[in-house]
Amino acid sequence: ILGCVAGAVVGELLRGAGLEGSVRSGFGALVGLLVGLVADLVVSITMIGLFLYWVWRG
């Protein structure tokens, strides 16, 4: 998680953006990572639920 944020901040700093823009970029990377994590979790739980429903239904 920290590597994603640090990479975004360092990349923006190397590109020449200011510190504020770099931190915003890092925050955006963190938010995107967390939203993706939640989406993966929801899809996984849905797939497990459907599998169990189909197995127990017969």
PDB file of N, H, CA, C and O in Angstrom:
ATOM      1  N   ILE A   1       0.837  -1.189   0.000  1.00  0.00           N
ATOM      2  CA  ILE A   1       0.000   0.000   0.000  1.00  0.00           C
ATOM      3  C   ILE A   1       0.879   1.248   0.000  1.00  0.00           C
ATOM      4  O   ILE A   1       0.629   2.192  -0.750  1.00  0.00           O
ATOM      5  N   LEU A   2       1.897   1.246   0.837  1.00  0.00           N
ATOM      6  H   LEU A   2       2.100   0.479   1.446  1.00  0.00           H
ATOM      7  CA  LEU A   2       2.762   2.420   0.906  1.00  0.00           C
ATOM      8  C   LEU A   2       3.572   2.597  -0.373  1.00  0.00           C
ATOM      9  O   LEU A   2       3.871   3.724  -0.768  1.00  0.00           O
ATOM     10  N   GLY A   3       3.926   1.497  -1.018  1.00  0.00           N
ATOM     11  H   GLY A   3       3.684   0.581  -0.698  1.00  0.00           H
ATOM     12  CA  GLY A   3       4.689   1.599  -2.257  1.00  0.00           C
ATOM     13  C   GLY A   3       3.904   2.283  -3.359  1.00  0.00           C
ATOM     14  O   GLY A   3       4.459   3.055  -4.141  1.00  0.00           O
ATOM     15  N   CYS A   4       2.633   2.002  -3.419  1.00  0.00           N
ATOM     16  H   CYS A   4       2.182   1.375  -2.784  1.00  0.00           H
ATOM     17  CA  CYS A   4       1.763   2.631  -4.419  1.00  0.00           C
ATOM     18  C   CYS A   4       1.690   4.135  -4.202  1.00  0.00           C
ATOM     19  O   CYS A   4       1.818   4.915  -5.146  1.00  0.00           O
ATOM     20  N   VAL A   5       1.485   4.531  -2.964  1.00  0.00           N
ATOM     21  H   VAL A   5       1.381   3.898  -2.198  1.00  0.00           H
ATOM     22  CA  VAL A   5       1.375   5.954  -2.632  1.00  0.00           C
ATOM     23  C   VAL A   5       2.721   6.641  -2.829  1.00  0.00           C
ATOM     24  O   VAL A   5       2.792   7.712  -3.432  1.00  0.00           O
ATOM     25  N   ALA A   6       3.788   6.027  -2.322  1.00  0.00           N
ATOM     26  H   ALA A   6       3.730   5.157  -1.832  1.00  0.00           H
ATOM     27  CA  ALA A   6       5.118   6.623  -2.449  1.00  0.00           C
ATOM     28  C   ALA A   6       5.529   6.731  -3.913  1.00  0.00           C
ATOM     29  O   ALA A   6       6.130   7.727  -4.313  1.00  0.00           O
ATOM     30  N   GLY A   7       5.216   5.734  -4.701  1.00  0.00           N
ATOM     31  H   GLY A   7       4.728   4.924  -4.375  1.00  0.00           H
ATOM     32  CA  GLY A   7       5.547   5.780  -6.121  1.00  0.00           C
ATOM     33  C   GLY A   7       4.832   6.903  -6.842  1.00  0.00           C
ATOM     34  O   GLY A   7       5.417   7.569  -7.696  1.00  0.00           O
ATOM     35  N   ALA A   8       3.581   7.115  -6.508  1.00  0.00           N
ATOM     36  H   ALA A   8       3.106   6.574  -5.814  1.00  0.00           H
ATOM     37  CA  ALA A   8       2.827   8.204  -7.132  1.00  0.00           C
ATOM     38  C   ALA A   8       3.396   9.556  -6.727  1.00  0.00           C
ATOM     39  O   ALA A   8       3.535  10.446  -7.565  1.00  0.00           O
ATOM     40  N   VAL A   9       3.727   9.717  -5.448  1.00  0.00           N
ATOM     41  H   VAL A   9       3.615   8.994  -4.767  1.00  0.00           H
ATOM     42  CA  VAL A   9       4.268  10.995  -4.972  1.00  0.00           C
ATOM     43  C   VAL A   9       5.634  11.252  -5.589  1.00  0.00           C
ATOM     44  O   VAL A   9       5.889  12.347  -6.090  1.00  0.00           O
ATOM     45  N   VAL A  10       6.513  10.262  -5.560  1.00  0.00           N
ATOM     46  H   VAL A  10       6.307   9.372  -5.153  1.00  0.00           H
ATOM     47  CA  VAL A  10       7.857  10.443  -6.119  1.00  0.00           C
ATOM     48  C   VAL A  10       7.788  10.672  -7.623  1.00  0.00           C
ATOM     49  O   VAL A  10       8.519  11.506  -8.157  1.00  0.00           O
ATOM     50  N   GLY A  11       6.927   9.949  -8.301  1.00  0.00           N
ATOM     51  H   GLY A  11       6.333   9.271  -7.867  1.00  0.00           H
ATOM     52  CA  GLY A  11       6.781  10.148  -9.742  1.00  0.00           C
ATOM     53  C   GLY A  11       6.332  11.558 -10.086  1.00  0.00           C
ATOM     54  O   GLY A  11       6.837  12.166 -11.029  1.00  0.00           O
ATOM     55  N   GLU A  12       5.395  12.068  -9.329  1.00  0.00           N
ATOM     56  H   GLU A  12       4.984  11.574  -8.563  1.00  0.00           H
ATOM     57  CA  GLU A  12       4.930  13.440  -9.567  1.00  0.00           C
ATOM     58  C   GLU A  12       6.016  14.456  -9.231  1.00  0.00           C
ATOM     59  O   GLU A  12       6.161  15.459  -9.931  1.00  0.00           O
ATOM     60  N   LEU A  13       6.773  14.212  -8.179  1.00  0.00           N
ATOM     61  H   LEU A  13       6.656  13.398  -7.610  1.00  0.00           H
ATOM     62  CA  LEU A  13       7.862  15.131  -7.837  1.00  0.00           C
ATOM     63  C   LEU A  13       8.938  15.128  -8.921  1.00  0.00           C
ATOM     64  O   LEU A  13       9.474  16.180  -9.268  1.00  0.00           O
ATOM     65  N   LEU A  14       9.252  13.955  -9.453  1.00  0.00           N
ATOM     66  H   LEU A  14       8.816  13.100  -9.171  1.00  0.00           H
ATOM     67  CA  LEU A  14      10.247  13.870 -10.527  1.00  0.00           C
ATOM     68  C   LEU A  14       9.748  14.527 -11.809  1.00  0.00           C
ATOM     69  O   LEU A  14      10.536  15.046 -12.600  1.00  0.00           O
ATOM     70  N   ARG A  15       8.448  14.499 -12.003  1.00  0.00           N
ATOM     71  H   ARG A  15       7.808  14.077 -11.360  1.00  0.00           H
ATOM     72  CA  ARG A  15       7.863  15.128 -13.186  1.00  0.00           C
ATOM     73  C   ARG A  15       7.922  16.645 -13.092  1.00  0.00           C
ATOM     74  O   ARG A  15       7.840  17.338 -14.106  1.00  0.00           O
ATOM     75  N   GLY A  16       8.062  17.155 -11.886  1.00  0.00           N
ATOM     76  H   GLY A  16       8.129  16.592 -11.063  1.00  0.00           H
ATOM     77  CA  GLY A  16       8.177  18.592 -11.714  1.00  0.00           C
ATOM     78  C   GLY A  16       6.980  19.227 -11.047  1.00  0.00           C
ATOM     79  O   GLY A  16       6.918  20.450 -10.923  1.00  0.00           O
ATOM     80  N   ALA A  17       6.030  18.423 -10.617  1.00  0.00           N
ATOM     81  H   ALA A  17       6.080  17.429 -10.719  1.00  0.00           H
ATOM     82  CA  ALA A  17       4.866  18.972  -9.922  1.00  0.00           C
ATOM     83  C   ALA A  17       5.283  19.400  -8.519  1.00  0.00           C
ATOM     84  O   ALA A  17       6.278  18.911  -7.985  1.00  0.00           O
ATOM     85  N   GLY A  18       4.538  20.292  -7.941  1.00  0.00           N
ATOM     86  H   GLY A  18       3.729  20.690  -8.375  1.00  0.00           H
ATOM     87  CA  GLY A  18       4.827  20.736  -6.582  1.00  0.00           C
ATOM     88  C   GLY A  18       4.466  19.675  -5.561  1.00  0.00           C
ATOM     89  O   GLY A  18       3.898  18.635  -5.897  1.00  0.00           O
ATOM     90  N   LEU A  19       4.799  19.949  -4.326  1.00  0.00           N
ATOM     91  H   LEU A  19       5.261  20.793  -4.054  1.00  0.00           H
ATOM     92  CA  LEU A  19       4.533  18.989  -3.259  1.00  0.00           C
ATOM     93  C   LEU A  19       3.033  18.762  -3.074  1.00  0.00           C
ATOM     94  O   LEU A  19       2.602  17.633  -2.842  1.00  0.00           O
ATOM     95  N   GLU A  20       2.243  19.822  -3.174  1.00  0.00           N
ATOM     96  H   GLU A  20       2.594  20.739  -3.362  1.00  0.00           H
ATOM     97  CA  GLU A  20       0.794  19.682  -2.986  1.00  0.00           C
ATOM     98  C   GLU A  20       0.188  18.781  -4.061  1.00  0.00           C
ATOM     99  O   GLU A  20      -0.621  17.906  -3.755  1.00  0.00           O
ATOM    100  N   GLY A  21       0.575  18.993  -5.306  1.00  0.00           N
ATOM    101  H   GLY A  21       1.232  19.705  -5.554  1.00  0.00           H
ATOM    102  CA  GLY A  21       0.063  18.153  -6.385  1.00  0.00           C
ATOM    103  C   GLY A  21       0.530  16.715  -6.260  1.00  0.00           C
ATOM    104  O   GLY A  21      -0.205  15.786  -6.593  1.00  0.00           O
ATOM    105  N   SER A  22       1.745  16.533  -5.785  1.00  0.00           N
ATOM    106  H   SER A  22       2.343  17.288  -5.515  1.00  0.00           H
ATOM    107  CA  SER A  22       2.268  15.182  -5.606  1.00  0.00           C
ATOM    108  C   SER A  22       1.521  14.436  -4.509  1.00  0.00           C
ATOM    109  O   SER A  22       1.220  13.251  -4.649  1.00  0.00           O
ATOM    110  N   VAL A  23       1.224  15.131  -3.422  1.00  0.00           N
ATOM    111  H   VAL A  23       1.468  16.094  -3.308  1.00  0.00           H
ATOM    112  CA  VAL A  23       0.482  14.498  -2.331  1.00  0.00           C
ATOM    113  C   VAL A  23      -0.942  14.182  -2.776  1.00  0.00           C
ATOM    114  O   VAL A  23      -1.490  13.143  -2.408  1.00  0.00           O
ATOM    115  N   ARG A  24      -1.541  15.064  -3.561  1.00  0.00           N
ATOM    116  H   ARG A  24      -1.096  15.908  -3.860  1.00  0.00           H
ATOM    117  CA  ARG A  24      -2.885  14.781  -4.088  1.00  0.00           C
ATOM    118  C   ARG A  24      -2.865  13.544  -4.977  1.00  0.00           C
ATOM    119  O   ARG A  24      -3.785  12.728  -4.937  1.00  0.00           O
ATOM    120  N   SER A  25      -1.812  13.410  -5.777  1.00  0.00           N
ATOM    121  H   SER A  25      -1.064  14.074  -5.809  1.00  0.00           H
ATOM    122  CA  SER A  25      -1.676  12.241  -6.631  1.00  0.00           C
ATOM    123  C   SER A  25      -1.530  10.969  -5.799  1.00  0.00           C
ATOM    124  O   SER A  25      -2.136   9.943  -6.109  1.00  0.00           O
ATOM    125  N   GLY A  26      -0.727  11.042  -4.746  1.00  0.00           N
ATOM    126  H   GLY A  26      -0.235  11.875  -4.494  1.00  0.00           H
ATOM    127  CA  GLY A  26      -0.568   9.895  -3.856  1.00  0.00           C
ATOM    128  C   GLY A  26      -1.862   9.534  -3.156  1.00  0.00           C
ATOM    129  O   GLY A  26      -2.178   8.355  -3.000  1.00  0.00           O
ATOM    130  N   PHE A  27      -2.620  10.549  -2.731  1.00  0.00           N
ATOM    131  H   PHE A  27      -2.363  11.507  -2.858  1.00  0.00           H
ATOM    132  CA  PHE A  27      -3.912  10.302  -2.091  1.00  0.00           C
ATOM    133  C   PHE A  27      -4.882   9.657  -3.081  1.00  0.00           C
ATOM    134  O   PHE A  27      -5.633   8.752  -2.719  1.00  0.00           O
ATOM    135  N   GLY A  28      -4.862  10.122  -4.318  1.00  0.00           N
ATOM    136  H   GLY A  28      -4.252  10.857  -4.612  1.00  0.00           H
ATOM    137  CA  GLY A  28      -5.714   9.522  -5.346  1.00  0.00           C
ATOM    138  C   GLY A  28      -5.351   8.070  -5.608  1.00  0.00           C
ATOM    139  O   GLY A  28      -6.226   7.229  -5.812  1.00  0.00           O
ATOM    140  N   ALA A  29      -4.051   7.781  -5.600  1.00  0.00           N
ATOM    141  H   ALA A  29      -3.341   8.464  -5.434  1.00  0.00           H
ATOM    142  CA  ALA A  29      -3.613   6.397  -5.775  1.00  0.00           C
ATOM    143  C   ALA A  29      -4.086   5.529  -4.613  1.00  0.00           C
ATOM    144  O   ALA A  29      -4.499   4.387  -4.817  1.00  0.00           O
ATOM    145  N   LEU A  30      -4.027   6.065  -3.404  1.00  0.00           N
ATOM    146  H   LEU A  30      -3.692   6.992  -3.238  1.00  0.00           H
ATOM    147  CA  LEU A  30      -4.486   5.322  -2.229  1.00  0.00           C
ATOM    148  C   LEU A  30      -5.990   5.067  -2.289  1.00  0.00           C
ATOM    149  O   LEU A  30      -6.446   3.959  -2.009  1.00  0.00           O
ATOM    150  N   VAL A  31      -6.750   6.082  -2.652  1.00  0.00           N
ATOM    151  H   VAL A  31      -6.379   6.982  -2.881  1.00  0.00           H
ATOM    152  CA  VAL A  31      -8.206   5.925  -2.758  1.00  0.00           C
ATOM    153  C   VAL A  31      -8.547   4.895  -3.837  1.00  0.00           C
ATOM    154  O   VAL A  31      -9.407   4.039  -3.630  1.00  0.00           O
ATOM    155  N   GLY A  32      -7.880   4.977  -4.975  1.00  0.00           N
ATOM    156  H   GLY A  32      -7.181   5.673  -5.142  1.00  0.00           H
ATOM    157  CA  GLY A  32      -8.120   4.010  -6.042  1.00  0.00           C
ATOM    158  C   GLY A  32      -7.783   2.591  -5.624  1.00  0.00           C
ATOM    159  O   GLY A  32      -8.498   1.647  -5.962  1.00  0.00           O
ATOM    160  N   LEU A  33      -6.696   2.445  -4.890  1.00  0.00           N
ATOM    161  H   LEU A  33      -6.115   3.211  -4.615  1.00  0.00           H
ATOM    162  CA  LEU A  33      -6.304   1.128  -4.402  1.00  0.00           C
ATOM    163  C   LEU A  33      -7.342   0.566  -3.437  1.00  0.00           C
ATOM    164  O   LEU A  33      -7.704  -0.607  -3.524  1.00  0.00           O
ATOM    165  N   LEU A  34      -7.819   1.399  -2.522  1.00  0.00           N
ATOM    166  H   LEU A  34      -7.526   2.352  -2.451  1.00  0.00           H
ATOM    167  CA  LEU A  34      -8.808   0.936  -1.543  1.00  0.00           C
ATOM    168  C   LEU A  34     -10.155   0.620  -2.190  1.00  0.00           C
ATOM    169  O   LEU A  34     -10.807  -0.354  -1.815  1.00  0.00           O
ATOM    170  N   VAL A  35     -10.574   1.433  -3.154  1.00  0.00           N
ATOM    171  H   VAL A  35     -10.044   2.224  -3.458  1.00  0.00           H
ATOM    172  CA  VAL A  35     -11.835   1.160  -3.859  1.00  0.00           C
ATOM    173  C   VAL A  35     -11.724  -0.145  -4.642  1.00  0.00           C
ATOM    174  O   VAL A  35     -12.661  -0.943  -4.661  1.00  0.00           O
ATOM    175  N   GLY A  36     -10.586  -0.361  -5.284  1.00  0.00           N
ATOM    176  H   GLY A  36      -9.825   0.287  -5.269  1.00  0.00           H
ATOM    177  CA  GLY A  36     -10.373  -1.613  -6.001  1.00  0.00           C
ATOM    178  C   GLY A  36     -10.362  -2.812  -5.077  1.00  0.00           C
ATOM    179  O   GLY A  36     -10.875  -3.875  -5.427  1.00  0.00           O
ATOM    180  N   LEU A  37      -9.783  -2.649  -3.905  1.00  0.00           N
ATOM    181  H   LEU A  37      -9.366  -1.786  -3.621  1.00  0.00           H
ATOM    182  CA  LEU A  37      -9.748  -3.720  -2.918  1.00  0.00           C
ATOM    183  C   LEU A  37     -11.153  -4.091  -2.464  1.00  0.00           C
ATOM    184  O   LEU A  37     -11.490  -5.271  -2.372  1.00  0.00           O
ATOM    185  N   VAL A  38     -11.967  -3.090  -2.184  1.00  0.00           N
ATOM    186  H   VAL A  38     -11.694  -2.131  -2.260  1.00  0.00           H
ATOM    187  CA  VAL A  38     -13.352  -3.341  -1.762  1.00  0.00           C
ATOM    188  C   VAL A  38     -14.142  -3.995  -2.896  1.00  0.00           C
ATOM    189  O   VAL A  38     -14.925  -4.913  -2.654  1.00  0.00           O
ATOM    190  N   ALA A  39     -13.943  -3.533  -4.119  1.00  0.00           N
ATOM    191  H   ALA A  39     -13.307  -2.787  -4.316  1.00  0.00           H
ATOM    192  CA  ALA A  39     -14.654  -4.122  -5.259  1.00  0.00           C
ATOM    193  C   ALA A  39     -14.267  -5.589  -5.439  1.00  0.00           C
ATOM    194  O   ALA A  39     -15.132  -6.430  -5.682  1.00  0.00           O
ATOM    195  N   ASP A  40     -12.974  -5.902  -5.322  1.00  0.00           N
ATOM    196  H   ASP A  40     -12.272  -5.218  -5.125  1.00  0.00           H
ATOM    197  CA  ASP A  40     -12.537  -7.295  -5.418  1.00  0.00           C
ATOM    198  C   ASP A  40     -13.163  -8.148  -4.321  1.00  0.00           C
ATOM    199  O   ASP A  40     -13.574  -9.282  -4.568  1.00  0.00           O
ATOM    200  N   LEU A  41     -13.233  -7.608  -3.125  1.00  0.00           N
ATOM    201  H   LEU A  41     -12.898  -6.687  -2.925  1.00  0.00           H
ATOM    202  CA  LEU A  41     -13.822  -8.338  -2.010  1.00  0.00           C
ATOM    203  C   LEU A  41     -15.303  -8.615  -2.252  1.00  0.00           C
ATOM    204  O   LEU A  41     -15.781  -9.718  -1.987  1.00  0.00           O
ATOM    205  N   VAL A  42     -16.022  -7.626  -2.749  1.00  0.00           N
ATOM    206  H   VAL A  42     -15.633  -6.730  -2.964  1.00  0.00           H
ATOM    207  CA  VAL A  42     -17.456  -7.798  -3.025  1.00  0.00           C
ATOM    208  C   VAL A  42     -17.672  -8.853  -4.105  1.00  0.00           C
ATOM    209  O   VAL A  42     -18.553  -9.702  -3.975  1.00  0.00           O
ATOM    210  N   VAL A  43     -16.882  -8.804  -5.157  1.00  0.00           N
ATOM    211  H   VAL A  43     -16.166  -8.114  -5.262  1.00  0.00           H
ATOM    212  CA  VAL A  43     -17.024  -9.788  -6.235  1.00  0.00           C
ATOM    213  C   VAL A  43     -16.686 -11.189  -5.724  1.00  0.00           C
ATOM    214  O   VAL A  43     -17.374 -12.153  -6.061  1.00  0.00           O
ATOM    215  N   SER A  44     -15.639 -11.306  -4.920  1.00  0.00           N
ATOM    216  H   SER A  44     -15.080 -10.523  -4.646  1.00  0.00           H
ATOM    217  CA  SER A  44     -15.257 -12.613  -4.381  1.00  0.00           C
ATOM    218  C   SER A  44     -16.344 -13.194  -3.488  1.00  0.00           C
ATOM    219  O   SER A  44     -16.682 -14.372  -3.606  1.00  0.00           O
ATOM    220  N   ILE A  45     -16.890 -12.379  -2.602  1.00  0.00           N
ATOM    221  H   ILE A  45     -16.615 -11.422  -2.506  1.00  0.00           H
ATOM    222  CA  ILE A  45     -17.951 -12.858  -1.711  1.00  0.00           C
ATOM    223  C   ILE A  45     -19.189 -13.242  -2.513  1.00  0.00           C
ATOM    224  O   ILE A  45     -19.855 -14.225  -2.186  1.00  0.00           O
ATOM    225  N   THR A  46     -19.503 -12.486  -3.551  1.00  0.00           N
ATOM    226  H   THR A  46     -18.962 -11.688  -3.816  1.00  0.00           H
ATOM    227  CA  THR A  46     -20.645 -12.812  -4.405  1.00  0.00           C
ATOM    228  C   THR A  46     -20.436 -14.147  -5.108  1.00  0.00           C
ATOM    229  O   THR A  46     -21.356 -14.962  -5.182  1.00  0.00           O
ATOM    230  N   MET A  47     -19.235 -14.373  -5.622  1.00  0.00           N
ATOM    231  H   MET A  47     -18.488 -13.711  -5.562  1.00  0.00           H
ATOM    232  CA  MET A  47     -18.950 -15.635  -6.304  1.00  0.00           C
ATOM    233  C   MET A  47     -19.043 -16.819  -5.346  1.00  0.00           C
ATOM    234  O   MET A  47     -19.590 -17.864  -5.697  1.00  0.00           O
ATOM    235  N   ILE A  48     -18.512 -16.656  -4.145  1.00  0.00           N
ATOM    236  H   ILE A  48     -18.067 -15.807  -3.860  1.00  0.00           H
ATOM    237  CA  ILE A  48     -18.597 -17.731  -3.153  1.00  0.00           C
ATOM    238  C   ILE A  48     -20.051 -17.991  -2.776  1.00  0.00           C
ATOM    239  O   ILE A  48     -20.472 -19.144  -2.671  1.00  0.00           O
ATOM    240  N   GLY A  49     -20.816 -16.925  -2.574  1.00  0.00           N
ATOM    241  H   GLY A  49     -20.475 -15.989  -2.659  1.00  0.00           H
ATOM    242  CA  GLY A  49     -22.228 -17.075  -2.241  1.00  0.00           C
ATOM    243  C   GLY A  49     -23.007 -17.785  -3.333  1.00  0.00           C
ATOM    244  O   GLY A  49     -23.818 -18.664  -3.042  1.00  0.00           O
ATOM    245  N   LEU A  50     -22.773 -17.419  -4.581  1.00  0.00           N
ATOM    246  H   LEU A  50     -22.114 -16.705  -4.817  1.00  0.00           H
ATOM    247  CA  LEU A  50     -23.461 -18.089  -5.687  1.00  0.00           C
ATOM    248  C   LEU A  50     -23.068 -19.553  -5.781  1.00  0.00           C
ATOM    249  O   LEU A  50     -23.920 -20.412  -6.010  1.00  0.00           O
ATOM    250  N   PHE A  51     -21.792 -19.843  -5.607  1.00  0.00           N
ATOM    251  H   PHE A  51     -21.100 -19.145  -5.421  1.00  0.00           H
ATOM    252  CA  PHE A  51     -21.338 -21.226  -5.649  1.00  0.00           C
ATOM    253  C   PHE A  51     -22.024 -22.057  -4.569  1.00  0.00           C
ATOM    254  O   PHE A  51     -22.535 -23.144  -4.841  1.00  0.00           O
ATOM    255  N   LEU A  52     -22.029 -21.535  -3.340  1.00  0.00           N
ATOM    256  H   LEU A  52     -21.614 -20.653  -3.120  1.00  0.00           H
ATOM    257  CA  LEU A  52     -22.665 -22.276  -2.252  1.00  0.00           C
ATOM    258  C   LEU A  52     -24.157 -22.438  -2.481  1.00  0.00           C
ATOM    259  O   LEU A  52     -24.720 -23.484  -2.159  1.00  0.00           O
ATOM    260  N   TYR A  53     -24.801 -21.431  -3.025  1.00  0.00           N
ATOM    261  H   TYR A  53     -24.344 -20.581  -3.286  1.00  0.00           H
ATOM    262  CA  TYR A  53     -26.232 -21.516  -3.325  1.00  0.00           C
ATOM    263  C   TYR A  53     -26.498 -22.616  -4.346  1.00  0.00           C
ATOM    264  O   TYR A  53     -27.413 -23.422  -4.175  1.00  0.00           O
ATOM    265  N   TRP A  54     -25.692 -22.648  -5.413  1.00  0.00           N
ATOM    266  H   TRP A  54     -24.949 -21.994  -5.552  1.00  0.00           H
ATOM    267  CA  TRP A  54     -25.902 -23.646  -6.455  1.00  0.00           C
ATOM    268  C   TRP A  54     -25.583 -25.057  -5.964  1.00  0.00           C
ATOM    269  O   TRP A  54     -26.248 -26.011  -6.371  1.00  0.00           O
ATOM    270  N   VAL A  55     -24.584 -25.208  -5.103  1.00  0.00           N
ATOM    271  H   VAL A  55     -24.044 -24.433  -4.772  1.00  0.00           H
ATOM    272  CA  VAL A  55     -24.232 -26.533  -4.593  1.00  0.00           C
ATOM    273  C   VAL A  55     -25.321 -27.050  -3.659  1.00  0.00           C
ATOM    274  O   VAL A  55     -25.742 -28.200  -3.783  1.00  0.00           O
ATOM    275  N   TRP A  56     -25.783 -26.218  -2.727  1.00  0.00           N
ATOM    276  H   TRP A  56     -25.441 -25.284  -2.626  1.00  0.00           H
ATOM    277  CA  TRP A  56     -26.782 -26.670  -1.764  1.00  0.00           C
ATOM    278  C   TRP A  56     -28.173 -26.785  -2.371  1.00  0.00           C
ATOM    279  O   TRP A  56     -29.012 -27.528  -1.861  1.00  0.00           O
ATOM    280  N   ARG A  57     -28.423 -26.063  -3.447  1.00  0.00           N
ATOM    281  H   ARG A  57     -27.742 -25.460  -3.861  1.00  0.00           H
ATOM    282  CA  ARG A  57     -29.732 -26.140  -4.087  1.00  0.00           C
ATOM    283  C   ARG A  57     -29.885 -27.477  -4.802  1.00  0.00           C
ATOM    284  O   ARG A  57     -30.982 -28.029  -4.884  1.00  0.00           O
ATOM    285  N   GLY A  58     -28.791 -27.980  -5.309  1.00  0.00           N
ATOM    286  H   GLY A  58     -27.900 -27.531  -5.242  1.00  0.00           H
ATOM    287  CA  GLY A  58     -28.829 -29.288  -5.951  1.00  0.00           C
ATOM    288  C   GLY A  58     -28.844 -29.180  -7.373  1.00  0.00           C
ATOM    289  O   GLY A  58     -28.876 -30.195  -8.069  1.00  0.00           O
TER     290      GLY A  58
END
